Amino acid sequence: MQNKLFRALLLIVAVAMMAGMVTACAAPAAAPAATGGEAAEATEAAAPAASGAPVVGIVLPTKDEPRWIQDEARFKDLLGTAGVPVEILFSQGDSAKEKANVESLLTKGIKVLILTPQDGAAAAAAAQAAKDAGVKVIAYDRLILGTDAVDYYVTFDSNAVGAAQAQYLVDKATGTGNPLYLYAGAASDNNAFLFFEGAWKVLQPKIADGTFVIKNSSEAVALQDKAELTRDELAKIIGQVTTNWDFNTAKNLAEANLTVAKPEDKGNVSILAPNDGTARAIADVFGVDPDVTSYVVTGQDAEKASVQYIIDGKQSMTVLKDVRTLAADAIAAAQAFLAGETPEQTNTYNNSTIDVPAKPSVVIPVDKENVKAAIIDSGYWPASDFTGLE
Ligand code: BGC
């Protein structure tokens, strides 16, 4: 009896050990691209893209913001004609999920990775894994930082976005002493720096001449005499007025700012809001403050909800970044790489390790005056999605 029990136990241990061995053997094959070059070569040889397997992998940051759903939809529109098998994954604001997404695409044998990093610096590891696997890496909209494993950057002119937002505030301001509230994107996103830098260059002379008075950032006030800010200086201001690209954070920050502001810091206010989602959240807060007589608020992305806010007079402007162009540029770059060619380059962006070749696209400021021409007549969104259009 004891002997039988012993033999049964032995059998269980043996089966468990075999299972462990199988897992141990399978692991490198399942995730070969995560580490050094040897594993990567194995991937290339062992897992060529099977028919139906993706050749291009696209990893986008989150489904929680309409902006990135837009990109997914525009990619899907294009894919019918591009003839390249593509898989699109979302990282839900999590760099670890992003890395896992990239690794899963690498095991499927992709040849080109199109990645919008959640966190520009953290994404360097995923880009390196792709490079090790012999995969070309295209940074999409947001730059991947601190690595030479980025082959190309498809982007809009983000400095111009910030400049257009700031110019709008300048154009709408009258007289002097206009209360100015500054908000920024996530410090983990290089674009937040580019937007703020572009805005600062336009706003700073108008702060210096008294047109605007900054009301919600002691860091910005401390730097208001400087026409050009270093990255560290930008980081100080962004750290204080960041929305983290999150609607609730934006709402809470705006509420906190208005709670400490005195009635004389309100009245007719100018608000630099970094994008549409945060603009709507901030506008909703300013819109119900009894001491705010009127506000001008910026945005970007031409999200449908913000286009409706513009029509309704609740958001002043947005910046149209035509995602149809961006997605088409990304697919064209991927096709160039697949054909062994080099995508078109008009510019470079330094990611603190290399100058990444890029082709930035132009952006279009949109307000109530040109919303119909820029958004509807251009076919960007259908008129039937909105109410109150003239
Ligand atoms: C993009 C914006 C977007 C923001 C938040 C930025 O990197 O350029 O279009 O609104 O991220 O997702």
Residues whose N, C-alpha, C, O or C-beta is under 5 A from the ligand:
A	BS01	BGC	E65 R67 D141 R142 D189 N191 W245 N275 Q300 D301
